Amino acid sequence: MVVVVVVVVVVVVVVVVVVVMVVVVEVVVVVVVVVVEVKEEHPAEKPKEKPKENPPTPKEEPCPDKWVETDVFVDSYLLRTWTGPEHTVKGLIDFVKQHLNKLDEYQGSCNIQGVTSSWALEEEALVFCGDDLIHELEGWDDAVAAHNAKLIGATEKKPPKMWQEVGKPDESKFTVIVARDAHWA
């Protein structure tokens, strides 16, 4: 009889321990579920990232007084720059060569043999002298008034006669390079 009582007590204790364990596990599961739901509804605030600032765009220098926006076509490139009253054709050639020779995609060395203009193409591709002042070129004032200050650098690849055959250059067919340096001579 004592043995039966001991067995019954042990069984009751085991059943009570199992029931308590099940209840504890259920409570833990409920607590975890509630915590997860609360976190989903109110996620911890992440530190706000500072908005990325765009780097400041370099301010383009204004065109100096008495200077003119001038396009210079050379081979398949269009160099958009400014020219001033003191600039010579030779100075312009040197400036354009300097910029084009820096380009990886420019094949070979830029060797401008002379400068003509979009308006001079109609007159047997007149080539200006190196010492000529750009703003004193024949037809310059009319071209500037018509917003057509377009000069053409003749090279071995594209001599004056070839430019003359093509006629006035179509800007859309050229790689445009902006070189607005107000400090070239």
Buried (B, 14 or more C-beta within 10 A) or exposed (E): EEEEEEEEEEEEEEEEEEEEEEEEEEEEEEEEEEEEEEEEEEEEEEEEEEEEEEEEEEEEEEEEEEBBEBBBBBBEBBBBBBBBEEBBBBBBBBBBBEBBEEEEEBEEEBBBEBBBBBBBBEEEBBBBEBEBBBBEBBBBEEBBEEEBBBBBBBBEEBBBEEBBEBEBBEEEEBEEBEBEEEEBE
